[in-house]
Amino acid sequence: MAQDCIFCKIVSGEVPSDTVYEDEELFVFKDINPQASVHLLVIPKKHISSLADVTEEDYGLLGRMMGMAHLFAAKAGSTNGFRSIVNTGKVGRQDVFHLHVHVLGGEAPLPPMIYRNS
């Protein structure tokens, strides 16, 4: 646990969250600034600063995070698909330096992620 990490404080219960799921490795909660009607954050309980800091030891954990995302999306009401996003580092616009997967969805289609010049 990193002392100054807001997500570590959420995992420990020091900071409240709208928890969706928790087990020995994962913690899932609703984003406080949702960008879609369904916007969840899937985080490891273990503090890993970003996707760039993952080691071989973490591969199974990452597999669980991504592999279970559809279950969290469906349970939250996004039954026709969802988007998963991992922002990494400053260039990737990562705001909280604790690895997390955004799971976005709902009933309405999401806007394009990248706008193309035509």
C-alpha positions in Angstrom: 0.0 0.0 0.0 1.3 3.4 -0.9 0.5 5.9 1.8 -0.4 8.8 -0.5 -2.4 6.7 -3.0 -6.1 7.5 -3.0 -6.9 4.0 -4.5 -5.0 2.3 -1.7 -7.0 4.3 0.8 -10.2 3.2 -0.9 -9.1 -0.5 -0.7 -8.2 -0.1 3.0 -11.6 1.5 3.7 -10.0 4.8 4.8 -11.8 6.6 1.9 -15.4 5.5 1.1 -16.4 4.2 -2.3 -19.5 2.8 -4.0 -18.1 -0.7 -4.1 -19.3 -3.1 -6.8 -17.1 -6.1 -6.1 -14.2 -7.2 -3.9 -12.2 -10.3 -3.5 -8.6 -11.1 -2.3 -7.0 -9.5 -5.3 -9.4 -7.1 -6.9 -11.5 -4.1 -5.9 -14.2 -2.6 -8.2 -16.1 0.6 -7.6 -18.1 3.3 -9.3 -16.1 6.3 -10.7 -16.9 9.5 -8.8 -16.8 11.4 -12.1 -18.6 9.1 -14.5 -18.1 9.6 -18.2 -20.9 7.1 -19.1 -24.0 5.8 -17.4 -21.8 2.8 -16.4 -18.3 3.8 -15.3 -16.5 1.4 -13.1 -12.9 1.2 -12.0 -11.3 -2.2 -11.6 -8.1 -2.1 -9.5 -5.7 -4.6 -8.0 -5.5 -4.4 -4.2 -1.8 -4.6 -4.6 -0.3 -1.2 -5.4 1.1 -1.2 -8.9 1.7 2.4 -10.1 0.8 1.8 -13.8 0.7 -0.7 -16.6 4.3 0.2 -17.3 5.3 -1.1 -13.9 3.7 -4.6 -14.2 6.1 -7.5 -13.7 5.7 -11.1 -14.8 4.5 -11.9 -11.3 1.4 -9.7 -12.1 0.3 -11.3 -15.4 -2.3 -13.5 -13.8 -3.7 -10.5 -11.9 -4.0 -8.5 -15.1 -5.7 -11.5 -16.7 -8.3 -11.5 -14.0 -8.8 -7.8 -14.2 -9.5 -7.9 -18.0 -11.2 -11.3 -18.0 -13.8 -10.3 -15.4 -14.5 -6.9 -16.8 -17.5 -8.2 -18.8 -19.1 -9.5 -15.6 -18.8 -6.2 -13.8 -20.2 -4.3 -16.9 -23.1 -6.7 -17.3 -24.0 -6.6 -13.5 -24.0 -2.7 -13.7 -26.4 -2.8 -16.7 -24.2 -2.7 -19.7 -25.3 -5.8 -21.4 -24.7 -4.9 -25.1 -21.0 -4.2 -24.7 -18.6 -1.9 -23.0 -15.3 -0.1 -23.4 -12.2 -0.9 -21.3 -9.5 1.7 -21.0 -6.1 1.6 -19.2 -4.4 5.0 -19.2 -0.6 4.7 -18.7 1.8 7.4 -17.6 1.7 11.1 -18.3 1.5 10.6 -22.1 -1.4 8.2 -21.6 -3.2 10.8 -19.4 -3.1 8.7 -16.2 -4.4 10.8 -13.3 -4.2 8.3 -10.4 -0.9 6.4 -10.3 -2.4 3.1 -9.2 -3.1 0.7 -12.0 -6.8 0.7 -13.0 -9.1 -0.3 -15.8 -12.0 1.9 -16.7 -15.1 0.0 -17.7 -17.5 2.2 -19.5 -20.9 1.4 -21.0 -24.6 1.6 -20.6 -27.5 1.5 -23.0 -26.4 4.4 -25.3 -23.4 3.9 -27.7 -20.2 5.5 -26.5 -18.7 8.3 -28.6 -15.6 7.4 -30.7 -12.3 7.3 -28.8 -10.3 8.8 -31.6 -11.6 11.3 -34.0 -10.3 10.9 -37.5 -9.5 13.7 -39.9 -11.3 13.1 -43.2 
